[in-house]
Amino acid sequence: MKVIIPLAGKGTRLRPHTHLVPKPMLKVAGRPVMSYVMDDVMKLGNIEQVVYITGHLKETVEAYATATYPVPSVFVQQAVQDGTAGAVKLALPYVDSPILIIFVDTIFDTDLSIVNTTDADGIIWVKEVEDYQRFGVVVTDADDNMTQIVEKPSTPISKRANIGLYYIRNWQLLADGIAHVLAQPANKGEFYLTDAFQYMIDHGAKIRVVDVEGWHDAGKLDTLLETNQAMLETRHLARIPVDFTGATIIEPVYIEDGVTASDATIGPNVSIGTGTTIVGSTIRNSVIGDHCVISNCAMHASMLGDNVKVTGITGSMTLGNDAEVSAG
């Protein structure tokens, strides 16, 4: 099986952080978002090759993926951001077997080993949501096979949201579908992979729909902070160094080695990177990078990059790497 990982997006909803850090490498609970997905993929054990579709800050992604996941890999740059179908099209020259396609700005809770036993032409994973108008939703027949995907429906035709995780056994028909999509006028300026799935269904394919147990979005600040909380709670990733002192802890928190604190209160739902110093401050529901200095602050719902210095600030803030902010 081949794996396709589209990574070319600029992550505009997470600026300023994504000016310097690729969106899939932003951290929650001390780990890059993409690592949660890739670790699950590696557990399958039958991965022939990973095709990364890169773009923004591609050198950073390539260095991390190569060092962390020693599996045969290729990196293909998407120079023109023309949509998800365009991204996957770039990987097709490397595809000669079933494929797993994963968009790694989300984290999911599901057993991927189903791909080893299914007889369907493909699988699309979904999560039932209440705010269905925000998503592409999947409509199924009585046997839980997909009949169509509807983008941002105005009526509750389905509440099963497309989460960006797909297995395609009939990869030849997907290639035909992508070619068909790219030959049509762009849909709102983009070419959508989901339109290629619709082509597959219209040509007789059976795509099974499977619900995930959990789906955690890390594509914008508020949901990234919610995902940080979820990883601390549900995956039991909270940690406090044995020798850590100087702070009142309200669990769950994730604190790296090398963090120092004095007269501080930390938590709940806080992740702090190595080498950070916290003095006279309260921090909750936040993600703090490496080597930051936080003094006399009352901070919540915040995200700080690396090497950030903040003094005398109360409230919520989002600051990229090397920023410095002080009251007065």
N, C-alpha and C positions, 0 to 999 in steps of 0.2 A: 504494500500500500504506500502511496505517496501522500504527502501532507503539503497543503498550500496555505501559507500564512501571509495575508495582505497586511502590510505595515507602512504604506506610503503616505498616509494622511498626516496633515500638519497639526492636528489636535488643537484647532483654534479655540475651542470652548474651554481649554485648560491653560490658556495663556495667562500670565507670562511664563509659566513653568516650561511649556513646550517650545519656547524659543530656543532653549538649550538642551532639553531632555526629550527624547522621543516619547510620545504618549504611552506606548506599551511598557516603557521602562520606568515610569513613575511608580513610586513604592506605596504599597499598603501593607500594614503589619510587617514592615521591615523587608519586604520582598518586591521586586518588580512585578507589575501586573501580569506581564506575559509569562512569568515563570510558573504561575499557578496552572495555566493552560498547558504549557509545554511539559510540565512534570506529568500531567495526566496522559498526554499523548505518548510520552516515552514509556509509560507503564504498559502500553499495548504490546511492545516488544517486536512488532513485525513491520517497522517503519523502514522502507527502502531508501527514502530520500525526503528531505524537507526543502521546499521551494519557497523562499522568502521574497515577497514583492516589496521592495524598499523604495524610499523616496526621501522624505525629510529626515535629515541627520542620519543618513544610511550607514555611515562609517561606524557610528556608535552602536547601532543595532547589530551590524555584522560582527563587530568585535565581541559583543556580549554573547550572541548566539553561538559563535564559533568556539568560544572559550567554555561555555556552560553546557552545550549540548553536542557532544562529539558523535554526530550521526552524519552520514553523507548529506551535504547541503549545497544549494546553489542560491545565489542572490541576483535577482533581476530588478533593475530599476524601472519604476513607472514614471517616465518623464512627464507625461500628460495625465493629469488627474481627471479622467473621463468617466469614472464610476467603477463599481464593483465587477461588472462584466469585463470591462477593459483590463482591470487588474488580473483577474483569473486567466484571461486570454493570454497574457504574457507567460504564464506558467505551463500552458498546454504543450509546448515543444518538449517538455520533460516528462509528460504524462503518458504512461503506457500500461497503467493498472488502476484499480479503484483509488479514489482520492478522498481525503478528509480535508475540508476547507474550514478554517477557523479565523474569525476576526477577533483579535486578542485585546480589545479594550473592554472586554467583559470577562467575568469569572463565573463558571457554572458548576453546579453540583449534579453530576450524572455519571453513569457507568458507560464508558465508551466501548466496552468490550462487545456490546451488541453488534458492532460492525462486523465481527468475526462470524456471526451466525445468520444474519439477515439474508433473505432471498429477494428482497425488494430491490428496485433499481436505484433507490436512494433513501436517505433518512434526512429529515429536517427536524431539528430540536426546537421546542417552543416553551414558553412560560405564560401561564394565564395571568392577565393583568386587568386591573379595573379601568385604568386610563388608556383604553385601547385606541383612542383617536390619535395618540402620539406615535403609533407603531405601524409597521406592516404586519397584518394579522393573517393567519393561515386558516383556511376553510377546509373542512374534511368531509369525507363521506361516512357512511355508517361503520365502515371497517377501519377508520382512522387513517385513511390514505388522503393525501392532499388533493384538493380539487382546484384551488386557486389561492393566490396571495393578493390581498387588497391593502393598498397603502393608505394609512390614516383614514379609516372608514368613518363616515358621519353617523352611521347606524351600527348597532352591535351585531354585525354579521358574524363576528367571532371575537373572542377575547384572548386567543392564543397567539402571543406575540412572537414574531421571528427574532431569534436572538443571535444570529450570525454564526451558527454551527451546523455544518452539513457533511453528510457522507454520500458520495456518488459512486455506486458500483458500475452503472452504465455510463462510463466517462466519454465514450464515443458520442452518445446522444447529447450529452451536455455540450461537447465541443460543437456539434451541429447547432444547438440552441444558442450558444454564444455568438456563433457566426451569423445566425439569423438576427439576433438582437443588434449586433453592430452594423448590420446592413440597413436597419431602420433609422428614422429620425430619432435623435436623442430625446429621452423622456425628462423634461425639465432640465435639460443641459447635461444629463448623465445617461449612461447605459447600465442598467441594473441586472445583476446576476439572477435575481428572482424572476425576471422576465424570461430568462433562459430555462429556469425550472418550469415555468408555465408552458413553454414550448415542449419540454419533455413530456409533460402530462398530456398535452394536446396530441402528442404523437404516441400515446399508449403506455407511457412509463407509469410505474407504480412507485410513488414516493411516500414512505411511511412517516407519520408524524408522531414524535415522542416528546412527552412532557419532561422537563428537567425538574429536579427537586428544588433547586435554588438557582437564581440568576442575579448576578451582582454587577452593576454597571459602574465603570470607572472612567466614563467619557466626559464628565464635567465635575466641577468642584463639589457640589452638594452630594452627588451620588458617589463620588470617590470617597468622601468622608464616611458615608453610610457603609460602603464596602469595607473600609478599614475597620469599622465597628463589627461588621459581620464576620470578617476573618478572625478578629480577636475572640469573638464569642463562639462561633460555630466550628471553627477549625482549631480552636484551642492553641492559638499562636502567641498568646500573651506570655511575656517573660520579663523578669526583673533580675538584673545581675545580683549575685549573692552578696557582693560587698557594697551594694548601692545604699547610700544614706543621704540625709539632708532634705527629704521630701516626704510629705504625707501622700500615700498612694491610694487612689480610688480605682479599683480594678474594673474592667480589664485595661491593661496598658502593655505596650511593647517598648522596652528600653534597651538599647544596645549597650555593649560594654564601652567603657570610656566616657559615659555621661556623668557629669557632676552636678550636684544641686545643693542649694542652701536656702532654708526658709521658704520652701516651695510646696505647692500642692499640685499633683499631677493626676489627671484622670477625671472621669472615666473616658475610655475610647481614644487614647492618645498613643501615637507612635513617635519615637524619638531616635534619631540617628546617632551614630558614634561621634564622640568628641564634643557634644553639645554641652553648654553650661547654662543652668537655669538658676537665677538668684531672685529671691523675693517676689516670686510670680506664681500665678495660678493658670493652669492650662487644662482645657478639657475639649474633647471632641475635635482633635486636631492631628495633623501630620507634620512633623518637624524634621528637617533634613539633618545632614551631618555638619558638625563644627559650627553650629549656631551659638549665639550668645543672646540670651533673653533675660532682661533685667527689669524688675519692678513693673511687670505687665499682668493684666488680667485678660487672658486670651481664650476665645472659644471659636469653634467652627472655622479654623484657620489652617492654611497650608503654607509652610515655609520651605524654600529650597535649601541648598547647601550654603554654608558660609554667610548666613544672614545674621544681622545684628539689629535687635529691636529693644528700645528702652522707653519705659514709661507709657506704654500704649494699652488702652483698654478697648476691647471689642473683638471683631472678626477681621481678619486680613489675609490676603494672599500675596506672597512676595516670592519672586524668583531668585535664583542663585545670586549671591554676592550683594544683595540689597541691604540697605541700612536705613532705619527709620527711628526717629526719637521724638518724643513729645516736646513741644515748645521749640 
